[in-house]
Amino acid sequence: MPSCSLPARGLTIAYDESGRGLPLVLVHAFPQDRGMWQPQLAGLSDSARVIAPDLPGFGESSPAPFTIDSAADIVAEFITTLGIAKAVVAGLSMGGYIAMALARRQAQKLAGLILADTRADPDDATARGNRDKAIALTREKGVAALFETMLPKVLSDLTRSTKPEVVAQVKSIAERQSVEGVTAALAALRDRPDANPALAEIKVPTLVIVSEFDAVTPPLAAANMSVQIPGSKLIHIPDAGHLSNVENPAAFTDAVRKFVKEVGERTA
């Protein structure tokens, strides 16, 4: 397992890497880790230098509380420490919130942006209350109990009924996360800022991806983001719910491959 030290922050960031070419940094969803990106690490290695880090407190990275904004700064520092001037950054769900914050705070690090199954809106009062309930549940009964309540939302009915191996995979990844890391991330999600005001300022090529059956960040939320980002493209992934990259990895990977190729041609 490669790792990257960020000494000023007292952090070690674990990551996986494959392939060569234009750097593509994949930022994982909640409560997953870099393991969720295995289909893309394999499927995109012929098209890009694919790098999938664990966020602080997830996988094998150092535990540390973070906000969505501070996580974006950590990803930017991680990219710089690897000697990368600019990268295409793709974030799914929580990773998408972080990618939008990166575009707002560290735009100079971006060659392109991929926002997958995410939304620009902050939590409303009801959602913030639900985050607090999730924090309490996690502390009382553990991460596995929390993720059981999430499964019907993050995986489509189709996936849960026909792809038991995908259900087992995402459960296994979630259940290996620490209570400390998961509760810190829930607080960051609860308190994240409204990303809508900065969308019109995004200047890099942007791809917005949303799944057909995404019940967490539905197609309307993706359309709302795409219409605000100048020149962005909107792609729908069929036969998938919120975790589109593992539910329909072929369609997701193909969309990302085509986008990365376009970005590479524009920057060559």
QUIKALIN-V439039 format. One record per pair of residues at least 12 apart in sequence whose C-alpha atoms are under 8 Angstrom apart, sorted by sequence separation. I is the first residue (numbers start at 1). J is the second residue. If there is no record, write none. Layout:
BEGIN
i=(I:I)
j=(J:J)
END
This chain:
BEGIN
i=(2:3:134:155:210:222:1:2:209:238:1:2:99:208:237:1:37:56:99:100:237:55:99:208:219:16:34:96:208:15:34:96:33:34:96:100:235:33:89:96:97:19:33:86:87:88:89:96:97:18:86:87:88:89:90:91:92:93:96:97:206:17:18:24:26:28:85:86:87:88:89:90:91:92:93:94:147:208:210:212:16:19:20:22:23:24:25:26:27:28:33:34:86:87:88:89:90:91:92:93:206:207:208:209:210:211:212:213:217:19:20:21:22:23:24:25:26:27:28:32:33:72:76:88:90:92:93:199:205:206:207:208:209:210:211:212:213:214:215:216:18:19:20:21:22:23:24:25:26:27:28:31:32:71:72:75:144:147:202:203:205:206:207:208:209:210:211:212:213:214:215:19:20:21:23:25:27:147:200:201:202:207:209:211:212:213:214:19:20:68:69:72:73:196:199:200:211:212:213:19:20:68:72:76:79:144:199:200:211:18:19:143:144:211:17:18:69:73:143:196:210:17:18:68:69:72:73:76:211:17:72:143:210:16:17:143:15:16:69:143:15:16:142:15:14:15:143:13:14:139:13:138:13:13:138:139:11:14:138:14:13:14:13:135:12:13:11:12:11:135:11:134:135:207:11:132:131:132:131:156:131:156:205:131:154:23:153:154:25:27:29:128:153:154:23:24:25:26:27:28:29:30:127:128:153:23:24:25:26:27:28:29:30:13:22:23:24:25:26:27:28:29:30:22:24:28:29:123:28:29:123:27:122:123:26:27:122:123:122:6:27:122:6:27:122:121:122:4:120:121:6:120:121:120:4:4:159:166:158:159:166:158:159:156:156:155:156:155:156:154:155:153:154:155:159:153:154:113:115:112:113:114:115:116:117:118:155:111:112:113:114:115:116:117:101:104:110:111:112:113:114:115:116:117:94:100:114:104:117:97:104:119:100:103:118:117:117:120:119:118:119:118:117:120:119:65:59:63:64:59:63:66:67:58:65:66:57:58:64:65:67:68:57:67:68:66:67:57:58:69:57:58:67:68:93:56:57:67:117:117:117:36:36:32:35:33:32:33:31:32:31:32:31:93:31:92:112:30:111:30:111:88:40:39:39:37:36:37:40:44:36:39:43:47:48:40:44:47:39:47:24:22:22)
j=(14:15:146:167:222:234:14:15:222:251:15:16:113:222:251:16:52:71:114:115:252:71:115:225:236:34:52:114:226:34:53:115:53:54:116:120:255:54:110:117:118:41:55:108:109:110:111:118:119:41:109:110:111:112:113:114:115:116:119:120:229:41:42:48:50:52:109:110:111:112:113:114:115:116:117:118:171:232:234:236:41:44:45:47:48:49:50:51:52:53:58:59:111:112:113:114:115:116:117:118:231:232:233:234:235:236:237:238:242:45:46:47:48:49:50:51:52:53:54:58:59:98:102:114:116:118:119:225:231:232:233:234:235:236:237:238:239:240:241:242:45:46:47:48:49:50:51:52:53:54:55:58:59:98:99:102:171:174:229:230:232:233:234:235:236:237:238:239:240:241:242:47:48:49:51:53:55:175:228:229:230:235:237:239:240:241:242:48:49:97:98:101:102:225:228:229:240:241:242:49:50:98:102:106:109:174:229:230:241:49:50:174:175:242:49:50:101:105:175:228:242:50:51:101:102:105:106:109:244:51:106:177:244:51:52:178:51:52:105:179:52:53:179:53:53:54:182:53:54:179:54:179:55:56:182:183:56:59:183:60:60:61:61:183:61:62:61:62:62:186:63:186:187:259:64:186:186:187:187:213:189:214:263:190:214:84:214:215:87:89:91:190:215:216:86:87:88:89:90:91:92:93:190:191:216:87:88:89:90:91:92:93:94:78:87:88:89:90:91:92:93:94:95:88:90:94:95:189:95:96:190:95:190:191:95:96:191:192:192:77:98:193:78:99:194:194:195:78:194:195:81:195:196:196:81:82:239:246:239:240:247:240:241:239:240:240:241:241:242:241:242:241:242:243:247:242:243:204:206:204:205:206:207:208:209:210:247:204:205:206:207:208:209:210:195:198:204:205:206:207:208:209:210:211:189:195:209:201:214:195:202:217:199:202:217:217:218:221:221:221:222:222:222:225:225:181:176:180:181:177:181:184:185:177:184:185:177:178:184:185:187:188:178:188:189:188:189:180:181:192:181:182:191:192:217:181:182:192:242:243:244:170:173:170:173:173:173:174:173:174:174:177:177:242:182:243:263:182:263:185:267:260:245:245:246:245:245:246:249:253:246:249:253:257:260:253:257:260:253:261:260:260:264)
END
